[in-house]
Amino acid sequence: MVSTSILDSFNFSKSFYVERRSLIADHFQPGYRCGISALTFANGDWCCSQSVDVTRRFVQHTNNHPDIT
């Protein structure tokens, strides 16, 4: 998991623990899903991305990377 202190230093407004989840739509209202995601993987790698719909992008990430932590 990306350290919350790292996320806080960039002033992220919210963070969610998503390990073992396939969907995250319950965290976001329709129409308010634009944002930046910061994901970590079991091997220690991480990925940051910007998306118009972070819930849809998360599904794409989980389809390609089942080891999101």
Residue pairs with C-beta under 8 A, 6 or more apart in sequence:
1 17
1 19
1 40
1 69
2 15
2 38
2 39
2 40
2 46
4 15
6 38
7 15
7 38
12 36
12 38
14 27
15 38
16 24
16 27
18 24
18 39
18 58
18 68
19 68
19 69
21 62
22 59
22 62
23 55
23 58
23 59
24 54
24 55
24 58
25 55
27 55
28 54
28 55
33 51
33 52
33 53
33 54
33 55
33 56
34 51
34 52
34 53
34 54
35 50
35 51
35 54
36 48
36 49
36 50
36 51
36 54
37 47
37 48
37 49
37 51
37 54
37 57
37 58
37 61
38 46
38 47
38 48
39 46
39 47
39 48
39 61
39 65
39 68
40 46
40 68
40 69
41 47
41 65
41 67
41 68
41 69
42 67
42 69
43 67
47 61
49 57
51 57
61 68
62 68
